[in-house]
Amino acid sequence: MEVWMSITVGVLFTIGTYLILTRSLLRIVLGTSLLSHGVHLLLLTMSRLKSGAAPLLDGHSGTYTDPLPQALILTSIVISFGVTSLFFVLAYRAYQELGTDDMEELKGRDDE
């Protein structure tokens, strides 16, 4: 299972990097979102995919899962959602003001 998760993380990193290197601002925002999802899966895979009971203190001995990676991933999801929504708002505002989402035109360069 961890091999498949590692392959999925690699695919998400590859697609996210490809989207970040394009000229469209919307694709750049989606690329950063895919990179953050890859990080979430990487954190989950690094914590070793375990199955067990919830970490409750009920006095019974057994296998418990570690709640720390889940808390880190949840925090990372909330932060990446906020950053992605900020990027979308900034991209929409830039499109309203300048009428384009091409990064070369936003920089003010002309190839002519």
Stockholm file with secondary structure:
# STOCKHOLM 1.0

chainA/1-112         MEVWMSITVGVLFTIGTYLILTRSLLRIVLGTSLLSHGVHLLLLTMSRLKSGAAPLLDGHSGTYTDPLPQALILTSIVISFGVTSLFFVLAYRAYQELGTDDMEELKGRDDE
#=GR chainA/1-112 SS CHHHHHHHHHHHHHHHHHHHTSSBHHHHHHHHHHHHHHHHHHHHHHTCCCCCBCCCCSSCCCCBCCHHHHHHHHHHHHHHHHHHHHHHHHHHHHHHHHSCCBHHHHHTCCCC
#=GC SS_cons         CHHHHHHHHHHHHHHHHHHHTSSBHHHHHHHHHHHHHHHHHHHHHHTCCCCCBCCCCSSCCCCBCCHHHHHHHHHHHHHHHHHHHHHHHHHHHHHHHHSCCBHHHHHTCCCC
//
